[in-house]
Amino acid sequence: MAAGAYFFLGKDTDTNVVETPEKIVRIGLSLDTLKTQRWAVERDIMTAKALEQGAVVTTLVAEGDDAKQISQIENFISQKVDVIIVVPHDTTALNAVLSRAQAAGIKVINYDRLTQGSAPDLYLSFDSVKVGEVGARYVIDAIPDTIAVPDVAYLGGSSNDNNAHLVKSGVMSVLEPLVASGTINLVYNEFTTEWSPDVAYKNLKAFLDNDGHVDAVVTASDALAYGAIQALAEHDLAGKVPVSGQDGELQAMQRMLKGTQTVSAYKPGRLLAEKAVAEALLFASGQPAEVNATTNNGFMDVPSYLIDPIAVTVANIDSTVIADGTYTRSQIYVTE
C-alpha cells in the first residue's frame, strides 16, 4: 500500500479515517574503507536512490578493521535494519555476525566481495573473471610485435579478498596458455596486500631494482596500476609499457590520456549501486531477489546478480564513462 493510503474503520457508514504511512525501509551499508574512490561514489548513489524510493541508508565504515566492522554490523542488528549491504574487509571474518543478523530476520547482501563459508542471501557484483580477462587481453594486444617473447608482470589484489582470486583466474586464463606455448614469460606474479598502491609500487620497484625486466604489466585495479606506473616511471618505462587496471577511476582516465595506462576494466558503479537498493527493497517487501547466476563461496552456491565489465581505453572514454554520466569531460580532460 502506498504511503498516505487510508483505512476505513467501523460500520460501512462510518466516516472516521486514519492515515497510515508506509513503513520506511532501513538499509545498513557496511563498508570496508573509503580509501578507494569508488566506494564513496557508490555509497552516495545508494543513499540518493534509496531516498527516491522512500528508504534510508545508514553507512558505517570499518577503515580496514575486522573487529570494527563486526561491531558496526552488531550496531545494525541492534537498530533492527531491514537489510544489510556489506563490503567485507576480510571475506572470512564476518560469518558469525552476519549469521546473527539473518537470525534476527535481516537480509544480507554481499556487495562486490563475497564472504567465504557463509550463506548470504544475495551476492551483487561484476563478473570478476571477465574483469581479469579484459585487462590481460588488452595488455597482451598492446605489446609491440617487435618483442619476440615479452616479459609480463601480474600484480594481483589482496589475497584475503575472493575477488582478487576471481580476477586472477581470469588473467591466468589468458596468460597461462601463452606461457605454455612460449609466447610470453610471466616474470612476476604476486598478490598485493590490502590492494595498496604503495605496496604495488614498492613490490614492482624492488623487482625492477634487482634487474627485473618487464614489457607489460597487468594489474588487478586502477589503484595498483597507479603504484606500478610510479615504479615504471623511476625506470623510464612509464608510457612505454602497457598497463591495465580495473574500476574506471577518474585518475585512470587521465593516465590513459597521458599514455601511461592502456585500459581499465570499467565496472559501472551506478548500475551496481542502484541494483543493490532495488534488491534491498525487494527483500524488505518479502519478495525474492532478482538473480542471473550463482557463485560458489566454499559453502554454497550463492544466488548472484553479475554485471559484465566494459573495457575503457583512450579511444572510447567519451562513449563510456562520459556518456553514462560517471564523469564529465572537464573532469577528465584537465589542463596541466
FIDRENFI-470571 format. One line per 8 residues: number of its first residue (from 1); their letters; for each residue x, y, z of N, C-alpha, C, O. Coordinates in steps of 0.2 Angstrom, whole numbers, always signed. Atoms other than C-alpha are relative to their C-alpha. Layout:
# FIDRENFI-470571
NUM	A	X/Y/Z/X/Y/Z/X/Y/Z/X/Y/Z; ...
# end
This chain:
# FIDRENFI-470571
1	MAAGAYFF	+4/-6/+0/+0/+0/+0/+4/+6/+0/+9/+6/+4; -4/-6/+0/+7/+17/-4/-1/+4/+6/-6/+4/+9; +1/-5/-6/+11/+30/+9/-5/+4/-1/-7/+7/-7; +5/-4/+1/-3/+40/+13/-7/-3/-2/-12/+0/-3; +6/+4/+2/-16/+26/+9/-5/+1/+7/-2/+2/+12; +5/-1/-5/-32/+26/+20/-3/-7/+2/-5/-10/-3; +4/+5/-3/-40/+13/+31/-7/+3/+2/-7/+7/+6; +6/-2/-3/-59/+15/+34/-2/-5/+5/-2/-11/+5
9	LGKDTDTN	+2/+4/-6/-65/+9/+51/-7/+1/+2/-11/+5/+0; +7/+0/-3/-81/+5/+60/-5/-3/-6/-3/-7/-10; +6/+2/+4/-98/+2/+51/+2/+3/-7/+6/+7/-8; +0/-2/+7/-100/+4/+32/-1/+8/-1/+2/+11/-5; +2/-7/+1/-107/+22/+35/+5/+4/+4/+5/+10/+4; -4/-4/-4/-93/+27/+47/+5/+4/-4/+8/+2/-9; -4/-5/+5/-83/+42/+40/+7/+1/+4/+11/+5/+1; -7/-1/-4/-68/+41/+53/+5/-3/-5/+4/-9/-8
17	VVETPEKI	-5/+3/+5/-52/+39/+43/+7/+1/+4/+8/+6/+8; -7/+0/-3/-34/+35/+49/+5/+0/-5/+5/-5/-9; -6/+0/+5/-19/+39/+38/+6/-4/+3/+8/-2/+9; -5/+4/-2/-6/+26/+40/+6/+0/-5/+5/-3/-10; -6/+0/+5/+11/+29/+32/+3/-6/+0/+3/-10/+4; -3/+6/+1/+20/+15/+25/+7/+0/+3/+10/+5/+4; -6/+1/-4/+35/+8/+35/+6/+2/-5/+6/+0/-10; -6/-2/+3/+51/+16/+30/+5/-6/+0/+7/-8/+6
25	VRIGLSLD	-5/+5/+0/+64/+3/+24/+7/+3/+2/+9/+8/+0; -7/-3/-2/+81/+5/+33/+5/-5/-2/+4/-11/-1; -5/+4/+2/+96/-1/+25/+7/+1/+3/+9/+7/+4; -7/-1/-3/+113/-3/+34/+5/-2/-5/+6/-8/-8; -5/+1/+5/+128/-1/+22/+7/+0/+4/+9/+4/+7; -6/+1/-4/+144/-8/+30/+6/-1/-5/+6/-5/-9; -6/+0/+5/+160/-3/+20/+6/-2/+4/+7/+0/+9; -6/+1/-2/+177/-9/+22/+4/+6/+1/+7/+7/+6
33	TLKTQRWA	-4/-6/+0/+185/+8/+18/-3/+5/-5/-7/+3/-9; +2/-5/+5/+183/+24/+9/+6/+2/-4/+6/+7/-8; -6/-2/+3/+201/+25/+3/+0/-1/-8/+3/+2/-11; +0/+1/+7/+197/+18/-14/-6/+4/-3/-12/+4/+0; +5/-5/+2/+187/+31/-24/-7/-3/-1/-12/+1/+1; +7/+3/+2/+173/+20/-30/-5/-1/+6/-11/+0/+5; +5/+2/-5/+166/+16/-13/-4/+6/+3/-10/+6/+4; +3/-6/-2/+162/+34/-8/-5/+2/-6/-11/+4/-4
41	VERDIMTA	+5/-2/+5/+154/+37/-25/-6/-5/+0/-12/-3/-1; +6/+5/+0/+143/+21/-24/-4/+1/+6/-10/-1/+6; +4/-2/-6/+138/+25/-6/-5/+6/-2/-10/+5/+0; +4/-6/+1/+132/+42/-12/-6/-2/-5/-12/+0/-4; +5/+3/+4/+122/+33/-26/-5/-4/+3/-11/-2/+2; +5/+4/-4/+114/+21/-15/-4/+4/+5/-10/+3/+5; +4/-4/-5/+109/+34/-2/-5/+4/-4/-11/+5/-2; +5/-4/+4/+101/+45/-16/-5/-4/-3/-11/-2/-2
49	KALEQGAV	+5/+4/+3/+92/+31/-24/-5/-3/+5/-11/-3/+4; +5/+3/-5/+85/+24/-8/-4/+6/+2/-10/+5/+3; +4/-6/-2/+79/+42/-3/-6/+1/-6/-11/+2/-4; +5/+0/+5/+70/+42/-20/-6/-5/+1/-12/-3/-1; +5/+6/-1/+61/+26/-15/-3/+0/+7/-7/-4/+9; +3/+0/-6/+57/+32/+2/+3/-4/+6/+1/-5/+11; -4/+4/-5/+70/+22/+11/+6/+4/+2/+8/+9/+0; -5/-4/-3/+85/+27/+21/+6/-5/+1/+6/-11/+3
57	VTTLVAEG	-6/+3/+0/+103/+21/+20/+5/+3/+6/+6/+9/+6; -5/-2/-5/+115/+22/+35/+6/-4/-1/+6/-10/-2; -6/+3/+1/+133/+19/+32/+5/+1/+5/+5/+6/+9; -6/+0/-4/+147/+14/+43/+6/-3/-3/+5/-8/-7; -6/+2/+3/+165/+12/+38/+5/-3/+5/+6/+0/+10; -5/+4/-5/+177/-1/+46/+7/+3/-1/+11/+1/+4; -7/-3/+0/+193/+8/+40/+5/-6/+0/+10/-6/+3; -4/+5/+1/+200/-9/+36/+1/-4/+6/+6/-8/+7
65	DDAKQISQ	+0/+3/-7/+197/-16/+54/-5/-5/+0/-11/-3/+1; +5/+6/+0/+189/-33/+55/-5/+1/+7/-11/+0/+6; +4/-1/-7/+184/-30/+74/-5/+6/-1/-11/+5/+2; +4/-6/+0/+177/-13/+70/-6/-2/-5/-12/+1/-4; +5/+2/+5/+167/-20/+55/-6/-5/+4/-12/-4/+3; +5/+5/-3/+159/-34/+66/-4/+4/+5/-10/+3/+6; +3/-4/-4/+155/-21/+79/-6/+5/-3/-11/+6/-1; +4/-4/+4/+147/-10/+66/-6/-4/-2/-12/-1/-2
73	IENFISQK	+6/+4/+2/+136/-24/+60/-4/-2/+6/-10/-2/+5; +4/+1/-6/+131/-28/+78/-5/+6/+1/-10/+5/+3; +4/-6/+0/+125/-10/+78/-6/+0/-4/-11/+2/-2; +6/+1/+5/+114/-13/+63/-5/-5/+2/-11/-3/+2; +5/+5/-3/+107/-28/+71/-4/+3/+6/-10/+2/+6; +3/-3/-6/+103/-18/+87/-5/+5/-3/-11/+6/+0; +4/-5/+2/+95/-4/+76/-6/-4/-4/-11/+0/-6; +5/+4/+3/+84/-18/+68/-1/+2/-8/-7/+4/-10
81	VDVIIVVP	+0/-2/+7/+88/-13/+50/-3/-5/-4/-4/-11/-1; +3/+5/+4/+79/-22/+36/+5/-4/-4/+4/-10/-5; -5/+3/+5/+94/-26/+25/+6/+2/+2/+7/+8/+3; -6/-2/+0/+112/-26/+27/+4/-1/-6/+4/-7/-9; -4/+0/+6/+123/-22/+12/+7/+0/+2/+9/+5/+6; -7/+0/-3/+141/-27/+16/+5/-1/-5/+5/-5/-10; -6/+1/+3/+158/-25/+8/+5/-2/+5/+8/+3/+9; -5/+3/-5/+169/-36/+19/+7/+2/-1/+9/+2/-6
89	HDTTALNA	-7/-1/+1/+186/-31/+23/+4/-7/-1/+8/-8/-5; -3/+6/+1/+191/-49/+26/-6/-5/-1/-11/-5/+2; +6/+3/+2/+179/-61/+17/-1/-7/+4/-6/-10/+3; +2/+6/-4/+180/-75/+31/-1/+3/+7/-3/-1/+11; +1/-3/-7/+179/-63/+47/-7/+1/+2/-8/+2/+8; +6/-2/-1/+161/-59/+46/-6/-5/+1/-11/-3/+2; +5/+5/+1/+152/-75/+45/-4/-1/+6/-11/-1/+5; +4/+0/-6/+146/-76/+63/-4/+5/+1/-10/+4/+3
97	VLSRAQAA	+4/-5/-1/+140/-59/+64/-6/+1/-5/-11/+3/-4; +5/+0/+5/+131/-60/+48/-5/-5/+1/-11/-4/-1; +5/+5/-2/+123/-76/+53/-5/+2/+6/-11/+1/+6; +4/-3/-6/+117/-67/+69/-5/+5/-3/-11/+5/-1; +5/-4/+3/+109/-54/+58/-5/-3/-4/-11/-1/-3; +5/+3/+4/+100/-66/+47/-5/-4/+5/-11/-4/+4; +4/+3/-5/+94/-75/+63/-5/+5/+3/-10/+3/+5; +5/-6/-2/+86/-58/+68/-4/+2/-6/-8/+7/-5
105	GIKVINYD	+5/-1/+6/+77/-58/+51/+2/+6/-4/-2/+8/-8; -3/-5/+5/+89/-46/+42/+3/-3/-6/+7/-8/-5; -3/+3/+6/+93/-50/+24/+7/+3/-1/+8/+9/+1; -7/-2/+1/+112/-49/+20/+1/-1/-8/+1/-6/-11; -2/+0/+7/+118/-44/+3/+8/+2/+0/+10/+7/+3; -7/-1/+1/+137/-46/-1/+0/+5/-6/-2/+3/-12; -1/-5/+6/+142/-31/-12/+7/+0/-2/+11/+3/+1; -7/+0/+4/+156/-34/-24/+5/-4/+4/+11/-4/+1
113	RLTQGSAP	-5/+4/-4/+165/-45/-11/-4/-6/+3/-8/-4/+7; +4/+5/-3/+159/-62/-7/+3/-3/+6/+9/-5/+6; -2/+3/-6/+160/-69/+10/+1/-7/-1/-3/-10/-5; -2/+7/+1/+168/-86/+11/-3/-5/+6/-2/-3/+11; +2/+5/-5/+160/-101/+20/-6/+2/+4/-8/+0/+9; +6/-3/-3/+144/-91/+24/-6/-1/-5/-5/-4/-10; +6/+1/+4/+126/-91/+17/-3/+7/-1/-9/+8/+2; +4/-6/+2/+122/-73/+11/-6/-1/-4/-6/-6/-8
121	DLYLSFDS	+6/+0/+4/+105/-70/+4/+1/+2/-7/-2/-1/-12; -1/-2/+7/+112/-62/-12/+8/+3/+0/+10/+6/+4; -6/-3/+2/+129/-58/-20/-1/+4/-6/-3/+2/-11; +1/-5/+6/+129/-42/-31/+7/+2/-2/+11/+4/+2; -7/-1/+2/+145/-40/-41/+0/+1/-8/-5/+0/-11; -2/+0/+7/+153/-38/-58/+3/-7/-1/+6/-10/+4; -4/+7/+2/+160/-54/-67/+7/+1/+1/+10/+4/-4; -7/-1/-2/+177/-53/-59/+5/-4/-5/+10/-2/-6
129	VKVGEVGA	-4/+4/+4/+183/-67/-70/+1/+4/-7/+7/+4/-10; +0/-3/+6/+179/-57/-85/+4/+7/+0/+8/+9/-4; -4/-5/-2/+187/-42/-77/+8/-1/-1/+11/+2/-5; -7/+2/+1/+204/-51/-77/+1/-2/-7/+7/+0/-10; -1/+1/+7/+202/-57/-95/+0/+6/-4/+5/+7/-8; -1/-7/+4/+199/-39/-101/+7/+3/+1/+10/+5/-4; -6/-4/-1/+214/-32/-93/+6/-4/-3/+10/-1/-7; -6/+4/+3/+226/-47/-99/+0/+1/-7/+5/+2/-10
137	RYVIDAIP	+1/+0/+8/+219/-47/-117/+3/+7/-3/+6/+7/-7; -2/-7/+2/+221/-28/-119/+8/+1/+0/+11/+4/-4; -8/-1/-1/+239/-28/-112/+4/-4/-5/+8/-2/-8; -3/+5/+4/+244/-43/-122/+0/+3/-7/+5/+3/-11; +1/-3/+7/+237/-35/-138/+4/+6/-1/+6/+8/-7; -3/-6/+0/+246/-19/-134/+8/+0/-1/+11/+4/-2; -8/+2/+1/+264/-27/-134/+2/+1/-7/-1/-2/-11; -3/+0/+7/+274/-22/-149/+2/-6/-3/+5/-11/+0
145	DTIAVPDV	-2/+7/+4/+276/-36/-162/+8/-1/+0/+10/-6/-1; -8/+1/+1/+295/-32/-162/+3/-3/+6/+9/-5/+6; -3/+4/-6/+297/-40/-145/-2/-7/-1/-8/-9/-1; +1/+7/+1/+299/-58/-148/-4/-4/+5/-9/-7/+4; +3/+4/-6/+295/-66/-131/+0/+5/+6/+4/+6/+10; +0/-5/-5/+289/-52/-120/-1/-2/+8/-3/-8/+9; +0/+2/-7/+291/-52/-101/-6/+4/+3/-7/+10/+3; +7/-3/-3/+274/-49/-92/+0/-1/+7/+2/-6/+10
153	AYLGGSSN	+1/+0/-7/+271/-45/-74/-7/+0/+2/-11/+4/-1; +7/+0/-3/+255/-48/-64/+0/+2/+7/+3/-1/+11; +1/-2/-6/+251/-38/-49/-8/-1/+2/-12/+3/+0; +6/+2/-2/+236/-46/-41/-3/+5/+6/+1/+8/+9; +3/-3/-6/+224/-39/-27/+2/-3/+6/+7/-7/+7; -1/+3/-6/+223/-44/-9/-2/-7/+1/-7/-8/-1; +2/+7/-1/+224/-62/-5/-6/-2/+4/-9/-7/+4; +5/+2/-4/+211/-61/+8/-7/+2/-3/-12/+2/+0
161	DNNAHLVK	+6/-2/+4/+198/-55/-5/-1/-4/-5/+3/-5/-10; +2/+5/+5/+189/-68/-15/+0/+3/-7/+2/+0/-12; -1/-3/+6/+188/-55/-29/+7/+0/-3/+7/-1/-10; -7/+0/+3/+207/-55/-31/+1/-7/-3/+5/-7/-8; -1/+7/+3/+206/-74/-34/-4/+0/-6/-1/-4/-11; +4/+0/+6/+192/-72/-47/+4/+4/-5/+4/+1/-11; -3/-4/+5/+201/-58/-56/+7/-4/-2/+8/-4/-8; -6/+3/+2/+217/-68/-56/-1/-6/-4/+2/-8/-9
169	SGVMSVLE	+1/+5/+4/+209/-83/-63/-2/+2/-7/+0/-2/-12; +1/-2/+6/+203/-73/-77/+6/+2/-4/+7/+1/-10; -6/-1/+3/+220/-66/-80/+4/-6/-2/+7/-6/-8; -4/+6/+2/+228/-83/-80/-3/-4/-5/+0/-8/-9; +3/+4/+6/+215/-90/-92/+3/+3/-7/+3/+0/-12; -3/-3/+5/+223/-78/-104/+8/-1/-1/+11/-3/-6; -8/+0/+0/+242/-78/-99/+2/-7/+0/+7/-9/-3; -4/+6/-1/+245/-96/-94/+0/-4/-7/+6/-7/-8
177	PLVASGTI	-1/+3/+6/+241/-103/-112/+6/+3/-4/+10/-1/-8; -6/-4/+4/+254/-90/-119/+6/-2/+3/+11/-3/+0; -7/+2/-3/+267/-95/-106/+1/-7/-2/+7/-9/-4; -1/+7/+2/+264/-114/-110/+3/+0/-7/+6/-5/-9; -2/+0/+7/+267/-110/-129/+6/+3/-1/+9/+3/-6; -6/-4/+0/+282/-100/-125/-1/+7/-4/+4/+10/-6; +1/-7/+3/+274/-84/-132/+2/+6/+4/+4/+11/+2; -2/-5/-5/+277/-74/-116/+4/-3/+6/+3/-9/+7
185	NLVYNEFT	-3/+2/-6/+287/-75/-100/-4/+3/+6/-5/+9/+5; +3/-4/-5/+277/-72/-84/+5/+0/+6/+7/-4/+9; -6/-2/-4/+291/-64/-74/-2/+2/+7/+3/+2/+12; +2/-2/-6/+281/-58/-59/-7/-1/+1/-11/+0/-3; +7/+2/-1/+265/-65/-51/-1/+0/+7/+0/-5/+10; +1/-1/-7/+260/-59/-34/-6/+3/+2/-8/+8/-2; +6/-3/-2/+245/-54/-24/+3/+7/+4/+9/+7/+5; -2/-6/-3/+246/-36/-16/-4/+1/+6/-10/+2/+6
193	TEWSPDVA	+4/-1/-6/+242/-33/+2/-4/+6/+0/-3/+11/-2; +5/-5/-1/+226/-23/+5/-1/+4/-6/-4/+10/-6; +1/-4/+6/+225/-18/-13/+4/+6/+0/+2/+11/-3; -3/-6/-1/+238/-5/-9/+4/+2/-5/+9/-1/-8; -4/-2/+5/+245/+6/-22/+8/+1/+2/+12/+0/-2; -7/+0/-2/+260/+9/-11/+4/-6/+0/+10/-7/-1; -3/+6/+0/+263/-9/-9/+2/-2/-7/+7/-5/-8; -2/+2/+7/+262/-12/-28/+6/+4/-2/+10/+1/-6
201	YKNLKAFL	-6/-4/+1/+274/+2/-30/+7/-3/+2/+11/-4/-1; -6/+3/-3/+287/-5/-18/+2/-7/-3/+7/-8/-4; -2/+7/+3/+285/-23/-25/+3/+0/-7/+8/-3/-8; -2/-1/+7/+287/-18/-43/+7/+3/+0/+11/+1/-4; -6/-4/+0/+301/-6/-39/+6/-5/+2/+11/-5/-1; -5/+4/-3/+310/-19/-29/+2/-5/-6/+8/-7/-7; -1/+4/+6/+308/-31/-44/+5/+3/-5/+10/+0/-8; -4/-3/+5/+315/-19/-56/+7/+2/+2/+12/+2/-2
209	DNDGHVDA	-7/-2/-3/+329/-13/-45/+5/-5/+0/+11/-4/+0; -4/+6/+0/+335/-30/-44/+1/-4/-7/+1/-10/-8; -1/+2/+7/+337/-31/-63/-5/-4/-3/-4/-7/-8; +5/+3/+4/+320/-37/-67/-2/+4/-6/-1/+10/-6; +2/-4/+7/+313/-33/-84/-7/-2/-1/-10/-7/-1; +7/+0/+2/+295/-30/-90/-1/+3/-6/+1/+8/-8; +3/-3/+7/+287/-27/-107/-7/+1/+1/-10/+5/-3; +8/-1/-1/+269/-27/-100/-1/-1/+7/+2/-6/+10
217	VVTASDAL	+2/+1/-7/+261/-25/-83/-8/-1/+0/-12/+4/-2; +7/+0/-1/+243/-32/-79/-1/+0/+7/+3/-3/+11; +1/-1/-7/+236/-26/-63/-7/-2/+1/-12/-2/-3; +7/+1/-2/+220/-30/-53/-4/+6/+1/-10/+5/+3; +5/-6/-2/+214/-12/-50/+4/+6/-3/+10/+6/-4; -3/-6/+2/+217/+5/-56/+5/+3/+6/+10/+6/+4; -5/-2/-5/+225/+9/-39/+7/-4/+0/+12/+0/+1; -6/+4/+1/+238/-5/-42/+3/+3/-6/+10/+3/-6
225	AYGAIQAL	-3/-3/+6/+241/+2/-59/+3/+6/+1/+9/+7/-1; -3/-6/-2/+245/+19/-51/+7/-2/+3/+12/+1/+1; -6/+2/-3/+258/+11/-40/+5/-3/-5/+11/-1/-4; -4/+3/+5/+265/+1/-54/+3/+5/-5/+9/+5/-6; -2/-5/+4/+266/+16/-65/+6/+4/+3/+10/+7/+0; -5/-3/-4/+276/+25/-52/+7/-3/+0/+12/+0/-1; -7/+4/+0/+289/+11/-51/+3/+0/-7/+9/+1/-8; -3/+0/+7/+290/+11/-70/+3/+6/-2/+8/+7/-5
233	AEHDLAGK	-2/-6/+2/+292/+29/-71/+8/+1/+3/+12/+5/-1; -7/-1/-3/+308/+28/-60/+5/-4/-4/+11/-3/-3; -4/+4/+4/+315/+16/-73/-1/+2/-7/+1/-1/-12; +1/-3/+7/+310/+27/-88/-4/-4/-4/-3/-5/-10; +4/+4/+4/+297/+15/-93/-8/+2/+0/-12/-1/-4; +7/-2/+1/+280/+24/-90/-1/+3/-6/+2/+7/-9; +2/-2/+7/+271/+26/-106/+3/-4/-5/+1/-4/-11; -3/+5/+5/+282/+13/-114/-2/-7/+1/-1/-11/-4
241	VPVSGQDG	+2/+7/-2/+275/-2/-106/-8/+0/+1/-10/+4/+5; +7/+0/-2/+256/-6/-107/-2/-3/+7/+2/-7/+9; +2/+2/-6/+247/-7/-91/-7/+0/+1/-11/+4/-2; +7/+0/-1/+230/-12/-86/-2/+1/+7/+2/+0/+12; +3/-1/-7/+218/-9/-71/-7/-2/-1/-9/-4/-6; +8/+0/+0/+200/-10/-66/-3/+5/+4/+1/+7/+9; +4/-5/-4/+187/+1/-59/-2/+6/-3/-7/+10/-1; +2/-6/+3/+186/+15/-71/+1/+6/+4/-3/+11/+3
249	ELQAMQRM	-2/-6/-4/+194/+28/-59/+1/+6/-4/+4/+5/-9; -1/-6/+4/+195/+46/-64/+7/+1/-2/+9/+2/-7; -7/-1/+1/+214/+46/-62/+2/-5/-5/+7/-4/-9; -2/+5/+5/+215/+30/-73/-2/+3/-7/+2/+2/-12; +1/-3/+6/+206/+40/-87/+5/+5/-2/+7/+6/-8; -5/-5/+1/+218/+54/-85/+7/-3/-2/+10/+0/-6; -7/+3/+2/+233/+42/-86/-1/-3/-7/+4/-3/-10; +0/+2/+7/+226/+35/-102/+1/+6/-5/+5/+5/-10
257	LKGTQTVS	-1/-5/+5/+226/+52/-110/+8/+2/+0/+10/+4/-5; -7/-1/+0/+244/+54/-104/+4/-6/-3/+10/-5/-5; -3/+6/+4/+248/+37/-112/+4/-5/+5/+7/-9/+3; -4/+5/-4/+254/+28/-96/-4/-6/+2/-2/-11/+5; +4/+6/-2/+239/+17/-93/-4/-2/-7/-6/+2/-10; +2/+3/+7/+232/+6/-108/-8/-1/+1/-11/+1/-4; +7/+2/-1/+215/+0/-101/-2/+0/+7/+2/-2/+11; +3/+1/-7/+203/+0/-86/-6/-4/-2/-10/-3/-6
265	AYKPGRLL	+6/+4/+0/+190/-14/-84/-5/+4/+4/-5/+3/+10; +5/-4/-3/+176/-2/-80/-6/-4/+2/-9/-7/-2; +6/+3/-3/+163/-8/-68/-5/+6/+1/-4/+9/+6; +5/-5/-1/+148/+4/-70/-3/+0/+7/-8/-3/+9; +2/+0/-7/+146/+8/-51/-7/+2/+1/-10/-1/+6; +7/-3/+0/+130/+17/-54/-5/-6/+0/-10/-7/+3; +4/+6/+2/+122/+1/-61/+0/-5/+6/-6/-7/+8; -1/+5/-6/+128/-10/-46/-3/+3/+6/-7/+0/+10
273	AEKAVAEA	+3/-3/-6/+123/+3/-33/-7/+1/+0/-11/-1/+5; +7/-1/+0/+106/+6/-39/-3/-7/+0/-9/-8/+3; +2/+7/-1/+104/-13/-41/-1/-2/+7/-5/-6/+9; +0/+2/-7/+108/-15/-23/-6/+3/+4/-9/-1/+8; +6/-3/-4/+95/-3/-17/-7/-4/-3/-11/-5/+1; +6/+4/+3/+82/-12/-29/-1/-6/+3/-6/-8/+5; +1/+7/-3/+86/-29/-22/-1/+1/+8/-5/-3/+10; +1/-1/-7/+86/-22/-4/-8/+1/+1/-11/-2/+6
281	LLFASGQP	+7/-2/+0/+68/-15/-7/-4/-7/-1/-9/-8/+2; +3/+6/+1/+63/-32/-14/+0/-4/+6/-5/-7/+8; +0/+4/-6/+69/-41/+1/-4/+3/+6/-8/-1/+9; +4/-4/-5/+61/-28/+13/-7/-1/-1/-11/-1/+4; +7/+1/+1/+44/-31/+5/-2/-8/-1/-7/-10/-2; +1/+7/+0/+46/-50/+6/+0/-4/-6/-2/-10/-7; +0/+4/+7/+49/-54/-12/+7/-2/-1/+12/+0/+2; -7/+3/+2/+64/-64/-19/+4/+4/-4/+2/+9/-7
289	AEVNATTN	-5/-4/+4/+79/-56/-26/+0/-2/-8/-2/-8/-9; -1/+1/+7/+82/-55/-45/+7/-2/-1/+12/+1/+1; -7/+3/+0/+97/-66/-49/+1/-2/-8/-4/-3/-11; -2/+2/+6/+106/-71/-65/+5/-5/+0/+8/-7/-6; -5/+5/+0/+119/-83/-59/+0/-2/+7/-3/+0/+12; -2/+2/-6/+126/-92/-44/+7/+0/+1/+11/-1/-4; -7/+0/-1/+143/-91/-36/+2/-4/+6/-1/-2/+11; -2/+4/-6/+151/-104/-25/+5/+4/+4/+10/+7/+2
297	NGFMDVPS	-4/-4/-5/+159/-97/-9/+3/-5/+5/+5/-4/+10; -3/+5/-5/+165/-114/-2/-5/-3/+4/-3/-8/+8; +6/+3/-4/+149/-117/+7/-6/-1/-4/-10/-6/-2; +6/+1/+4/+135/-115/-5/+1/+4/-7/+5/+8/-8; +1/-4/+6/+130/-108/-22/-4/+6/+1/-10/+5/+2; +3/-6/-2/+126/-91/-18/-4/+3/-6/-1/+5/-11; +4/-3/+5/+111/-83/-28/+4/+7/-1/+6/+11/+3; -4/-6/+2/+120/-69/-38/-3/+4/-5/-7/+1/-9
305	YLIDPIAV	+2/-4/+6/+117/-55/-50/+7/+4/-2/+10/+8/+2; -7/-2/+2/+133/-51/-60/-1/+4/-6/-5/+3/-11; +0/-5/+5/+136/-37/-72/+7/+0/-4/+12/-1/+0; -6/+0/+4/+149/-38/-86/+4/+7/+0/+1/+12/+0; -4/-7/+1/+164/-25/-86/+0/+2/-7/-2/-1/-12; -1/-4/+6/+167/-13/-100/+7/+2/-1/+10/+5/+4; -7/-2/+1/+185/-11/-107/+0/+7/-2/-3/+9/-8; +0/-7/+2/+188/+8/-107/+8/+1/-2/+12/-1/+2
313	TVANIDST	-7/-2/+2/+203/+14/-117/+0/+8/-2/-6/+11/-2; +0/-7/+2/+208/+31/-123/-5/+2/-6/-7/+7/-7; +4/-1/+6/+198/+28/-139/-8/+0/+2/-11/+3/-2; +7/+0/-2/+181/+26/-130/-2/+3/+6/-7/+2/+9; +1/-4/-6/+182/+37/-115/-7/+4/+0/-11/+3/+4; +6/-4/+1/+168/+48/-122/-6/-4/+0/-11/-2/+2; +6/+4/+1/+156/+34/-126/-1/-4/+5/-6/-8/+5; +1/+5/-6/+158/+25/-110/-1/+4/+7/-7/+6/+8
321	VIADGTYT	+0/-3/-7/+162/+34/-93/-3/+7/-1/-6/+10/+4; +3/-6/+1/+157/+51/-100/-8/+0/-2/-12/+3/+0; +7/+0/+3/+141/+46/-110/-4/-3/+6/-10/-1/+6; +5/+2/-5/+134/+37/-94/+0/+4/+6/-3/+2/+11; +1/-5/-5/+137/+52/-83/+5/-2/+6/+4/+2/+11; -5/+1/-6/+151/+44/-72/+4/+6/+1/+6/+8/+7; -4/-6/+0/+162/+59/-76/-2/+5/-6/-5/+3/-10; +1/-5/+5/+161/+75/-86/+7/+0/-4/+12/-2/-2
329	RSQIYVTE	-6/-2/+4/+173/+80/-100/+5/+4/+4/+11/+3/+3; -4/-5/-4/+180/+94/-89/+4/-4/+5/+9/-2/+7; -3/+4/-6/+184/+81/-75/+6/-4/-3/+12/-4/+0; -5/+4/+3/+194/+70/-87/+5/+4/-4/+11/+3/-3; -4/-4/+5/+201/+82/-100/+3/+7/+4/+1/+12/+2; -2/-5/-4/+210/+93/-87/+7/+3/-3/+10/-1/-6; -6/-3/+2/+224/+105/-92/+5/+0/+6/+3/+2/+11; -5/+0/-5/+240/+104/-83/+3/+7/+2/+7/+7/+6
# end
